[in-house]
Amino acid sequence: MNNFRQNLVHFVKFVATAAIALVLVDHSAAGPVDSFDDIEFWVGAGGNRAAVAIDWDKNSTATPALVWGFRWDGTATGQTMLSAIVAADPRLFVKSEGHGALGSAIYGLGYDDGDGEFALDDETTFDEFGFASSAGPADSAAALDADDLYREGWFLGYWHYGRAVGNPYDGGSWKPAPTGMTGRTLSDGDWDSWVYTESFAATPFAVNPVAAEPPSSAGNADFNGDGAIDGTDFLAWQRGFGSSGNASLEQGDANGDGVVDVADLSVWTSTFGAMTPPPTAGAASAVVPEPSAVGLAPGIVTFIVAAVRRGACRQGGVAWK
């Protein structure tokens, strides 16, 4: 288990001591992606940006490639980015195992249709972050729900990993990655591609890119009314956690149900970094669901997001070895 996964699990145990039920919105994608500015689902915080596009249907314009963004400081790899995104998006799943000199191998990638019931016909179990480990190559599993996206393979097909030189959707070009994701060191502005193919050619790359949508939340998490949703608001929620019986906004009740619980923390995580007008009675402020590093360490923000957005209903092994 790498440091990211260790820190993530430890933080979840601190924040989420009870099971968390998530209400997922039935939207998989927003608009087309031509640049970083079109990406809606960002994970992490920092001065560097990269993106990953996942394409379940090679060369198809009917099934979009979904695109997520990743922010970081310091050093990060393709595995760091994919791991953080899978942990943060409750609809995204990965079946993986360490394999050979290239490090962790991807056997399967899945995406839930929004009903929160993603499952495979081989009884694979996923942990609370959407990871499952496989003792060896996997080839034949399928999603039980025909509306879910899932492809897996190793001998009969495989997930091809690519990287871009420049923006591949605005004059740049894709190339096969010279290493696996474990050995791929990210630079600011990078793009990664994952495409399932049965041809075993090293040429397919993600096409028809659209922005993956973050889980939406209604409410106002500016608990102290200073016009910014930041770390001080998290502290207000922490102090008020467990309050019931007409709990107030100032105590951490973001959704107005009179109780301060993990649902209110979910509103805070999905709107962290947004600037809001001063709150008024009965009115929710407009927010932008893109993370920044205001008031909390960037890594902590990522851990909180993953803790809330992933339910505690899945059980399974560690994906990254």
C-alpha positions in Angstrom: 0.0 0.0 0.0 1.5 3.3 -1.0 1.7 6.5 1.1 -1.4 8.0 -0.5 -3.5 5.0 0.3 -2.2 4.7 3.8 -2.8 8.4 4.6 -6.3 8.2 3.0 -7.4 5.2 5.0 -6.1 6.7 8.3 -7.9 10.0 7.6 -11.1 8.2 6.8 -11.0 6.4 10.1 -10.6 9.8 11.8 -13.4 11.6 10.0 -15.9 8.9 9.1 -16.4 6.7 12.1 -19.8 5.6 11.0 -21.2 4.3 7.7 -21.9 7.0 5.1 -24.8 6.7 2.7 -24.4 8.7 -0.5 -27.2 10.0 -2.7 -25.8 10.0 -6.2 -27.1 12.2 -9.0 -27.8 10.4 -12.3 -25.5 12.5 -14.5 -22.4 11.0 -15.9 -21.0 13.8 -18.0 -21.3 17.5 -18.7 -19.9 19.3 -21.8 -17.2 18.4 -24.3 -13.6 18.9 -23.2 -11.2 20.9 -25.3 -8.9 22.1 -22.5 -8.4 22.1 -18.7 -10.9 24.9 -18.5 -13.7 22.5 -19.5 -13.0 19.9 -16.8 -15.5 20.0 -14.0 -14.3 17.3 -11.6 -11.0 18.2 -10.0 -9.2 16.2 -7.3 -6.4 17.4 -5.1 -4.9 20.8 -4.7 -1.7 22.5 -5.8 -0.1 24.6 -8.5 0.3 21.7 -11.1 -2.5 20.4 -13.2 -3.0 17.2 -15.3 -5.9 15.3 -16.7 -6.9 11.7 -17.4 -9.4 10.5 -20.0 -11.0 7.0 -19.8 -12.5 5.5 -22.9 -14.6 2.3 -22.5 -15.3 2.0 -26.3 -12.4 2.5 -28.6 -13.1 4.9 -31.5 -16.8 5.2 -30.6 -18.5 8.6 -30.7 -21.6 7.1 -29.0 -19.8 6.3 -25.7 -17.9 9.3 -24.4 -14.4 9.3 -22.9 -14.8 10.8 -19.4 -12.3 13.3 -18.2 -11.1 14.2 -14.7 -8.6 16.8 -13.5 -5.8 16.4 -10.9 -3.9 19.1 -9.0 -0.8 18.6 -7.0 2.5 20.0 -5.7 5.8 18.2 -5.6 6.1 14.8 -7.3 3.2 12.7 -8.6 2.8 9.8 -11.0 0.1 8.5 -13.3 -0.8 6.1 -10.6 -1.0 8.8 -8.0 -3.5 10.7 -10.2 -5.7 7.7 -11.1 -5.7 6.5 -7.4 -6.8 9.9 -6.2 -9.5 10.2 -8.8 -10.9 6.7 -8.2 -10.9 7.4 -4.4 -12.8 10.7 -4.9 -15.4 9.7 -7.4 -18.0 7.3 -6.0 -19.0 6.2 -9.5 -15.5 5.1 -10.6 -14.1 1.6 -9.9 -10.8 -0.2 -10.7 -9.7 -3.8 -10.6 -5.9 -4.0 -10.4 -2.8 -5.9 -9.3 0.9 -5.4 -9.2 2.4 -7.1 -12.3 6.0 -7.2 -13.4 8.5 -4.4 -13.9 5.9 -1.8 -15.0 4.3 -1.8 -11.5 0.6 -1.9 -10.9 -1.5 -3.2 -13.8 -5.1 -2.2 -14.6 -7.3 -5.2 -15.4 -10.7 -3.5 -15.3 -12.3 0.0 -15.0 -15.9 0.6 -14.3 -18.3 3.5 -14.0 -21.7 3.3 -12.2 -24.8 4.7 -14.0 -25.7 6.6 -10.8 -27.9 4.2 -8.9 -25.0 3.3 -6.4 -25.3 -0.4 -7.1 -22.2 -1.2 -9.2 -21.3 -4.9 -9.2 -19.6 -7.5 -11.4 -20.8 -11.0 -12.3 -17.7 -12.6 -10.9 -18.5 -11.4 -7.4 -15.5 -9.1 -7.2 -15.7 -7.0 -4.1 -14.6 -3.3 -4.1 -13.4 -1.5 -1.0 -14.9 1.8 0.2 -12.8 3.8 -2.3 -13.7 1.7 -5.3 -10.6 -0.5 -5.5 -10.5 -4.2 -5.9 -7.4 -6.5 -6.2 -7.0 -9.5 -8.4 -4.7 -12.4 -7.7 -3.9 -12.7 -11.4 -5.0 -11.5 -14.8 -8.7 -11.0 -15.2 -10.5 -11.3 -18.6 -14.2 -12.2 -18.5 -16.1 -10.3 -15.8 -19.0 -8.0 -16.8 -21.2 -5.4 -15.0 -24.4 -6.9 -13.7 -26.2 -3.7 -14.6 -26.2 -3.2 -18.4 -26.3 0.5 -17.9 -23.0 0.6 -16.1 -19.7 0.9 -18.0 -17.1 -1.9 -17.4 -14.4 -3.5 -19.4 -11.7 -5.8 -18.3 -8.9 -7.8 -19.9 -5.4 -9.0 -20.0 -5.1 -11.8 -22.6 -8.4 -11.2 -24.5 -8.1 -7.4 -24.5 -6.4 -4.8 -22.3 -6.5 -1.2 -21.1 -4.0 0.7 -23.2 -2.2 3.6 -21.4 -1.2 6.7 -23.4 0.2 10.1 -22.7 0.0 13.3 -24.6 2.6 15.7 -26.0 0.7 19.0 -25.5 -3.1 19.2 -25.3 -4.3 16.3 -27.5 -7.6 17.9 -28.1 -6.1 21.2 -29.3 -3.2 20.6 -31.6 -1.2 18.2 -29.4 -0.9 14.4 -30.0 -1.2 11.2 -28.1 1.7 8.7 -27.8 2.0 5.3 -26.2 3.3 5.7 -22.6 6.9 4.4 -22.5 6.3 3.1 -18.9 3.3 2.0 -16.9 1.5 4.4 -14.7 3.7 3.6 -11.7 6.8 4.9 -13.6 5.1 7.8 -15.3 6.1 11.1 -13.5 3.6 13.8 -14.2 4.5 17.3 -15.2 2.2 20.4 -15.2 -0.1 20.3 -18.2 0.1 16.5 -18.8 -2.8 14.4 -20.2 -3.2 10.6 -19.7 -5.4 8.3 -21.7 -6.8 4.9 -20.8 -8.6 3.0 -23.6 -9.9 -0.6 -23.7 -9.0 -2.4 -26.8 -9.1 -6.0 -28.1 -6.6 -5.3 -30.9 -3.5 -5.1 -28.8 -2.3 -2.3 -31.0 -0.5 0.5 -29.2 -2.5 3.2 -31.1 -5.9 3.7 -29.6 -6.4 6.8 -27.5 -9.3 8.5 -25.8 -11.7 10.1 -28.2 -15.0 12.1 -27.8 -13.9 13.6 -24.4 -16.6 15.0 -22.1 -16.2 16.2 -18.5 -17.1 13.8 -15.7 -19.5 15.5 -13.3 -18.7 15.7 -9.6 -21.5 14.5 -7.2 -23.8 17.6 -6.7 -24.8 18.9 -3.4 -27.4 21.5 -2.5 -26.7 23.7 0.5 -24.4 26.4 2.0 -21.2 25.4 3.8 -20.1 29.0 4.6 -20.8 28.4 8.3 -19.1 31.5 9.6 -20.5 33.8 7.0 -17.2 35.3 5.8 -17.9 34.7 2.1 -15.4 31.9 1.7 -15.8 28.1 2.1 -12.5 27.1 3.7 -10.8 25.4 6.6 -12.5 27.5 9.2 -15.9 26.3 8.1 -14.6 22.7 8.5 -13.7 23.5 12.0 -17.2 24.9 12.6 -18.7 21.7 11.3 -16.3 19.6 13.5 -17.3 21.5 16.6 -21.0 21.1 15.8 -20.9 17.5 14.6 -23.7 15.5 16.3 -25.9 18.5 17.0 -29.6 17.9 16.4 -33.0 19.5 17.1 -33.0 22.6 14.9 -29.2 22.9 14.5 -28.2 26.2 12.8 -26.0 27.1 9.9 -23.4 28.4 12.3 -23.2 25.0 14.0 -22.5 23.3 10.7 -25.9 22.4 9.3 -25.3 23.0 5.6 -28.4 21.3 4.1 -30.9 22.8 6.5 -32.3 19.6 8.0 -31.6 20.6 11.6 -28.9 18.0 12.1 -25.1 18.3 11.8 -23.8 15.1 10.2 -21.7 13.7 7.4 -24.2 15.0 4.8 -23.2 18.5 5.8 -19.6 17.6 5.5 -20.3 16.3 2.0 -21.7 19.8 1.1 -18.5 21.4 2.4 -16.2 19.1 0.5 -18.0 19.5 -2.8 -17.9 23.4 -2.5 -14.5 23.8 -0.8 -12.7 26.9 -2.1 -15.8 28.6 -3.4 -16.4 32.3 -2.7 -20.0 33.1 -1.6 -22.0 36.2 -0.9 -22.9 36.6 2.8 -25.6 34.0 3.6 -29.2 35.0 4.0 -32.0 33.2 5.7 -33.4 30.4 3.6 -31.1 31.1 0.6 -28.3 28.8 -0.5 -25.3 30.5 -2.0 -24.0 29.7 -5.5 -20.9 27.6 -5.5 -18.3 26.3 -7.8 -17.2 22.7 -7.1 -13.5 23.1 -7.7 -11.0 22.6 -4.9 -8.3 25.0 -3.8 -5.9 25.3 -1.0 -7.6 27.8 1.3 -7.0 27.2 5.0 -6.1 23.5 4.9 -3.2 21.5 3.7 -3.8 20.3 0.1 -3.5 16.6 1.0 -6.0 16.9 3.8 -8.6 18.4 1.4 -8.2 15.3 -0.9 -8.6 12.9 2.0 -11.8 14.6 3.2 -13.3 14.6 -0.2 -12.6 10.9 -0.6 -13.9 10.1 2.9 -17.3 11.6 2.2 -17.8 10.8 -1.4 -17.1 7.1 -1.0 -19.7 5.0 0.9 -18.6 2.5 3.5 -20.7 -0.3 2.0 -18.0 -1.9 -0.1 -15.5 -4.4 1.2 -12.4 -5.6 -0.5 -8.6 -5.7 -0.8 -6.0 -3.1 -1.6 -5.6 -2.4 -5.3 -2.1 -0.9 -5.3 0.8 -3.1 -4.3 
